[in-house]
């Protein structure tokens, strides 16, 4: 029984994900997937950008010449130079150091919030789709209500209750992403439940949870992966927006959003101030979008529409 | 159609009801005494007591909710805790500026999206296609507030062509009003055209593959007529829906844009409300935005059924 349903689940999952090729290469499906990703131009470009920015943010403390909070008296509003690569701000802080450190918040909130949204969303979606009835109605109504709030307004509502901060904005972003994950997982369960392999597993005496986790969950992986890939760049943009509005990361802690907000006051005096944090944000999001596009192309070669 | 309309409106009611509970609870989940938030900072104990009585804070939570809801349904959105003005009046005063920006943004979005989406669909894999594809990707990824800042740097600080911030009503002085609107609307338009232009491109490509296009070509129609009369007309039906759905995105983007360009709209009212812990303003504005958003989605759905009769058949047979 173990063998039959595991093999079934694994096979249909990998087939759905388009891992059928590369028979000669063999190996782990994830490895084959990565190989195919690197074969696409937008995949290579996206992966390069994203990995480079993750590297810079991760090792920021080792790479930057100044502490992001260090104020250099007398060096206020220095234009970019060899000493201050991206120039300095109104307190003489090194913008290069602050941009690298700001990336850590963006990445942490972006990946963290989508991770949490994925876990809770998928869990609730599997539950709703498998149980149906009351549970399903309650969960789906809840998501309908969340979807009635345009994204940024939901973020504002959460901040209104809990106060500003990176953790709160991550929480808000996680909450607004749950409905999408939940709906995908629910739809997959409902579709898969009627298939023969699920009936076979049940006939063999597998428990409900075993069926859901071993047989159905793997089949939800391709659409979920696509959803994760599109949700992360949006989450990062949203975190920056909230920080820009003064609702996310609070100064003096640097984030790309709050640096851009800060720079608005000094557009004439220090035009470089707003340039670099925005550029970093743009490159990260662009890389993630290219990566998401490549991933979705791989998962669904017939895909036509975006969004 | 009428049955479908009524059913859709009926489906909205529970969503709006639950959303109103969420908005109501904001005030009670926030740390602190709700009467303090409503009465304002320097309220005397007597005023506080009066507010407590009126809100029914000594009663059960669901009774408080009903009192609050009843007030709102009668159009009484409460007083701003900060300025003592009726919230309804504040919202009403800010609404034109936001509508202005949203309509301008929507126009810019649609024009830019057609400009960027059509060439790629009509000449796939040409140089034009590659150029506009790159544009779409960049527009999709660019942070809207950064784009706004770049525009101000270029058009206001360097070239001194356009005012960096402010708003003039279109009814007052159309020409000046447009000068102020140009940058914010363009910023919103570019940021949103990333999604819409790609949607247009794929929609037209898909339509060009249909059998009736082959038929039209094989009966000898000029390519221009095939494209204009058969392809575009059909391809743009789903585009209308997506464009209308973008109103939600535009509203969200408008909040940020309002801050960048110091535009006196609803978004800034909401942010001021948050920063001053002016909960009546926050609650009413949020509720108002949800109402607009949900209504626009409803209209979009109906528009889609109206434009594409096939959808109606499917839905009514399923019902």
Interface residues (C-beta under 8 A of the other chain):
Chain A: X141 X142 X144 X145 X148 X149 X150 X151 X152 X153 X156 X157 X159 X160 X161 X233 X237 X240 X241 X244 X245 X246 X247 X257 X260 X261 X263 X264 X267 X268 X271 X274 X275 X278 X281 X282 X285 X286 X289 X290 X304 X305 X306 X307
Chain B: X14 X15 X16 X18 X19 X22 X23 X26 X29 X30 X137 X138 X140 X141 X142 X143 X144 X145 X146 X149 X150 X152 X153 X157 X164 X195 X198 X199 X202 X203 X205 X206 X242 X248 X249 X251 X252 X255 X256 X259 X260 X270 X271 X274 X275 X279 X282 X286 X289 X290 X293 X294
